[in-house]
Amino acid sequence: MVGTVNTYRKVIALTGPLLPLVSFLARLPVAMSQFGSFLLVAQTSGSLATAGVVGGALSLGQVLFGPVLGWLADRHGQRPVVLAAAAVNAVATAALVAGALTHLATVPLAAIGALTGASVPLIGPLARTRSVALAHRAGADESVVGAVHALEGTLDEVSFVFGPALVGMAALLAHPAVALGGAAGLVVVFGTVYALHPTAAVTAGSPARGRGTGSRVRPPGVVYAVRGSLALQGAMFGACQAGITALTIRLGVPDQAAVVYSAMGVVSAAVGLSLGALPARFGLRLRWRVATGAALVLSAPLLVTDSLWPLYAVVTVLGAAYAPHLITAFALTERAVEPARLSTSMAFAASCLVAGQATALVVCGRLAERYGPTGAFAVAVGAAALCLALALVTRVPAARTHPAAFVPGQRTASPVSGPQASGPQASGPQASGPQASGPPVPGENGTAYAGR
């Protein structure tokens, strides 16, 4: 326990205590916009079909343009990209609210929804990229980098628990429009604060003319396998949502669906945070296989669950497998891709997760109508089995594919002065290569960010 606390203290010393809080609050609109737009359009139009079309358009916009925003951040830096995206997203969200309240036709409302999704600031993927860059800049070892991924994964999980809960509370006490209005406000305020935080200096961008020829090399196969695994993880999320909703409706307690799903998220976040305590000998390949195997074993009881309290028990325990898989998948991505393209790759990974969830929601909703909750839960179990198969057959490099010493936006190199990486997961170039130096981070003392 003490070792875990000390590890996370090192992470906070790198980022400053304010950055994780700001990035968490800036992530909430992502979790709020999907559910909030569905509730708002369903209430104002009286049509679940229309709400599904608008929600689907919002997801499609995020899936297609998320990697574009990541690519822009790699080239031009996070600060201008996040500032522009936050401004556009706030205006688009406000337009979506206005359009729904004035009963705008389905097609233009869906177009606004697509713009809202396309302009969602990628705070989760970008925060991972920034925190990892800070860790490598300080010469942190692999245990600290792993803790960075665990913390970022936990913040994602908690945001996706609290986001829908805030939407539901606002809808219950006032109106879904209030929830989306709040999301727009969060984007403007905390997206801007995140963009302007001094640590943005370590992600200042790497223009095409400054990249080496190696930057055109295709990512290794593990990156594509991880994206497929994340898409399947998203399918598990969507299938579980559909199955839980169908079962609670059958049991006559539809209001319990969100509570059951939130319980899964809370356990997932708690387990994800504890993942930072795992020693280096538990390598990423082993973690990937254990997490996907656990997801398969723990999801199988869903097929025979037919009452509320067993549903709570099964879903809550299943949450313990989700965060470890997500954290490991993003960590594998970070180890395998070039630092100059890390934002793009993180955005691709996040988009795969969203795409899998959105697709499964559509498919499993129909399966649940025809075959009951078991039809949706069968998709979740099947997706878990495919995740495990990918983890078993994919070759995972024993060391970093590219040197971790390079940080986007840096120009010159100097010897490493921080602690060296150690353990099985740290046998790559980062253990002995040069440590790049770049634009100074205000408040930096050589190994950490000393400001807020």
SVG drawing of the C-alpha trace seen along z (x, -y; Angstrom):
<svg xmlns="http://www.w3.org/2000/svg" viewBox="-44 -29 69 49">
<polyline fill="none" stroke="black" stroke-width="0.4" points="0.0,0.0 2.8,-2.4 4.6,-1.6 1.5,-2.3 1.0,-5.7 4.7,-6.6 4.4,-5.6 1.4,-7.9 3.1,-10.6 5.8,-10.5 3.1,-10.8 1.6,-13.8 5.1,-15.3 5.4,-15.0 2.0,-16.5 1.3,-18.7 -1.9,-18.2 -4.1,-20.5 -3.6,-18.7 -5.3,-15.4 -8.3,-17.3 -8.6,-19.6 -8.3,-16.8 -11.0,-14.8 -13.5,-17.6 -12.7,-18.2 -13.4,-14.6 -16.9,-14.6 -18.6,-16.2 -17.5,-13.2 -19.5,-10.9 -22.3,-13.4 -22.9,-14.3 -23.9,-10.8 -26.4,-10.0 -27.6,-13.6 -28.3,-14.0 -30.3,-10.8 -32.4,-11.8 -32.9,-15.3 -34.0,-14.4 -36.2,-11.5 -38.0,-13.9 -38.4,-16.8 -39.3,-14.7 -41.1,-11.9 -39.3,-9.4 -36.6,-7.0 -35.8,-6.4 -34.9,-10.1 -32.9,-10.1 -31.0,-7.0 -30.2,-8.7 -28.9,-11.8 -26.9,-9.8 -25.5,-7.6 -24.4,-10.7 -22.7,-12.1 -20.8,-8.8 -19.9,-8.6 -18.5,-12.1 -16.3,-11.3 -15.1,-8.0 -14.2,-9.6 -12.7,-12.8 -11.1,-11.8 -7.9,-10.5 -7.8,-13.7 -7.7,-15.8 -5.0,-13.5 -2.9,-14.0 -3.3,-17.8 -2.2,-17.7 0.9,-15.7 1.8,-18.2 0.8,-21.5 0.7,-20.8 -2.2,-20.2 -2.8,-23.8 -4.2,-25.2 -6.0,-22.0 -7.8,-21.7 -8.6,-25.4 -10.2,-25.3 -12.0,-22.0 -13.4,-23.2 -14.8,-26.4 -16.4,-24.6 -17.8,-21.8 -19.4,-24.3 -21.1,-26.1 -22.2,-22.8 -23.6,-21.5 -25.5,-24.7 -26.9,-24.5 -27.9,-20.9 -29.8,-21.9 -31.5,-24.8 -32.3,-22.6 -33.9,-19.9 -36.0,-22.5 -37.2,-24.1 -38.1,-20.7 -35.6,-20.9 -36.1,-18.2 -34.1,-14.9 -31.6,-15.4 -30.3,-18.9 -30.4,-17.8 -28.3,-14.8 -25.8,-17.0 -25.4,-19.2 -25.0,-16.0 -22.2,-14.8 -20.4,-18.2 -20.8,-17.9 -19.1,-14.5 -16.4,-15.5 -15.3,-18.4 -15.2,-16.6 -11.8,-17.5 -9.8,-14.3 -8.8,-15.1 -8.5,-11.4 -6.0,-10.4 -4.2,-13.7 -3.8,-13.7 -2.3,-10.2 0.1,-11.5 1.1,-14.6 1.6,-12.6 3.7,-10.0 5.8,-12.8 6.3,-14.3 7.4,-11.0 9.9,-10.3 11.2,-13.8 12.0,-13.3 13.7,-9.9 11.0,-8.1 11.2,-4.3 8.6,-1.9 6.8,-1.6 6.0,-5.3 4.9,-5.2 2.7,-2.2 1.2,-4.3 0.5,-7.1 -1.5,-4.7 -3.3,-3.4 -4.2,-6.9 -5.4,-8.0 -7.5,-4.8 -9.1,-5.4 -10.0,-9.0 -11.6,-7.7 -13.6,-5.1 -14.7,-7.5 -15.8,-10.1 -17.9,-7.5 -19.6,-6.7 -20.2,-10.3 -21.0,-11.7 -24.2,-9.7 -25.1,-10.1 -25.0,-13.9 -27.1,-13.7 -29.7,-11.5 -29.8,-13.8 -30.2,-16.9 -32.9,-15.3 -34.7,-14.2 -34.5,-17.6 -34.8,-19.9 -34.5,-18.9 -31.9,-17.1 -31.1,-20.4 -29.6,-21.5 -27.3,-18.5 -26.0,-19.3 -25.7,-23.0 -23.6,-22.0 -21.5,-19.9 -20.9,-22.9 -19.8,-24.9 -17.4,-22.3 -15.8,-22.1 -15.3,-25.8 -13.9,-26.2 -11.9,-23.1 -10.9,-22.4 -9.4,-25.8 -7.7,-25.4 -6.2,-22.1 -5.0,-23.6 -3.3,-26.6 -1.7,-24.6 2.1,-25.0 2.6,-21.3 1.3,-21.7 4.9,-22.8 6.0,-19.1 3.4,-18.5 4.2,-21.4 3.9,-19.4 6.3,-18.0 5.8,-19.6 6.2,-17.2 9.4,-19.0 11.0,-18.2 10.3,-14.5 12.8,-11.9 12.3,-9.3 11.5,-6.7 8.2,-8.5 6.7,-7.0 7.2,-3.4 3.9,-1.6 3.1,-0.8 3.9,2.9 1.1,5.4 0.5,5.3 -1.0,1.8 -3.6,3.0 -4.4,6.0 -4.8,3.7 -7.2,1.5 -9.3,4.6 -9.2,5.6 -10.5,2.2 -13.3,2.3 -14.3,5.7 -14.1,4.1 -16.4,1.4 -18.7,4.1 -18.8,5.6 -19.8,2.2 -22.6,1.8 -23.8,5.3 -23.8,5.1 -25.7,1.8 -28.4,3.3 -28.6,6.5 -28.8,4.7 -31.5,2.4 -33.5,5.2 -33.4,7.3 -34.3,4.4 -37.2,3.6 -38.4,7.2 -38.1,7.2 -40.2,4.0 -37.3,1.8 -36.0,-0.1 -34.6,-2.8 -32.1,-0.3 -30.2,0.0 -28.1,-3.0 -27.3,-2.1 -26.2,1.4 -24.0,0.1 -22.5,-2.5 -21.6,0.2 -19.6,1.9 -17.8,-1.3 -16.9,-2.0 -15.3,1.4 -13.5,1.1 -12.0,-2.3 -10.9,-1.0 -9.2,2.0 -7.6,-0.2 -6.1,-2.4 -4.6,0.5 -3.0,1.7 -0.2,-0.8 1.1,1.3 1.9,4.3 5.6,5.0 7.4,4.8 7.7,8.6 4.0,8.7 4.7,7.6 2.1,6.1 1.7,9.4 0.8,11.3 -1.5,8.5 -3.3,8.4 -3.9,12.2 -5.0,12.2 -7.4,9.3 -9.0,10.7 -9.2,14.2 -10.8,12.7 -13.3,10.8 -14.4,14.1 -14.7,16.0 -16.5,13.2 -18.9,12.4 -20.1,16.0 -22.5,15.9 -24.5,13.2 -25.9,15.9 -27.8,17.4 -28.6,14.3 -32.4,13.6 -33.0,11.5 -31.9,8.2 -29.5,9.0 -27.6,11.7 -27.3,9.1 -25.8,6.7 -23.3,9.3 -22.2,10.5 -21.9,7.1 -20.1,5.6 -17.5,8.4 -17.2,8.2 -16.0,4.5 -12.8,5.8 -11.7,7.1 -12.5,3.9 -10.0,1.3 -7.0,3.6 -7.7,4.4 -8.2,0.8 -5.1,-0.4 -2.9,2.4 -4.2,1.7 -3.3,-2.0 0.1,-1.1 0.8,1.3 0.0,-1.4 2.3,-3.9 5.2,-1.3 4.8,-0.4 4.3,-3.7 6.6,-6.6 6.3,-9.4 5.8,-11.9 2.6,-10.0 1.4,-9.1 -1.6,-11.5 -2.8,-10.1 -2.5,-6.5 -4.2,-7.2 -7.0,-8.9 -7.4,-5.9 -7.5,-3.6 -10.2,-5.6 -12.2,-5.8 -12.1,-2.0 -13.6,-1.8 -16.4,-4.2 -17.1,-2.5 -17.4,0.9 -19.7,-0.4 -22.0,-2.3 -22.2,0.6 -23.0,3.1 -25.7,0.8 -27.5,0.8 -27.1,4.6 -27.7,5.7 -30.8,3.6 -32.4,5.5 -31.2,8.8 -32.5,8.0 -35.9,7.2 -36.0,10.5 -34.2,13.0 -34.3,11.2 -31.4,10.0 -29.5,13.3 -29.2,12.3 -27.3,9.1 -25.2,10.8 -24.2,13.5 -22.5,10.8 -20.6,9.6 -19.3,13.1 -18.4,13.6 -16.5,10.3 -14.6,11.3 -13.7,14.6 -12.3,12.8 -10.4,10.4 -8.7,13.4 -7.9,15.0 -6.3,11.7 -4.2,11.5 -3.0,15.1 -2.0,15.0 -0.5,11.4 3.2,11.1 4.0,8.4 7.5,6.9 9.6,7.4 10.9,3.8 9.9,0.5 9.7,0.4 10.9,-3.2 13.1,-5.2 11.0,-6.7 13.5,-9.6 12.0,-11.6 9.2,-13.9 7.1,-15.7 8.2,-19.3 11.8,-18.8 14.7,-19.8 18.0,-18.9 19.4,-16.0 21.4,-15.7 22.3,-12.8 19.7,-11.3 19.9,-12.6 16.9,-11.0 16.4,-7.4 16.9,-4.7 14.2,-2.2 14.6,1.2 12.9,4.6 11.7,6.8 9.6,4.2 12.4,1.7 15.0,3.4 14.5,1.2 16.2,-1.9 14.8,-4.0 17.0,-2.2 20.2,-3.6 19.5,-6.1 19.8,-9.9 17.2,-12.0 15.9,-14.7 15.5,-18.2 13.0,-20.7 11.0,-23.7 11.2,-24.4 8.2,-23.6 7.5,-26.5 8.2,-25.3 10.3,-22.4 13.1,-21.5 14.8,-18.9 12.7,-15.9 9.2,-17.1 6.8,-19.8 6.8,-21.9 3.8,-24.1 0.1,-23.2"/>
</svg>
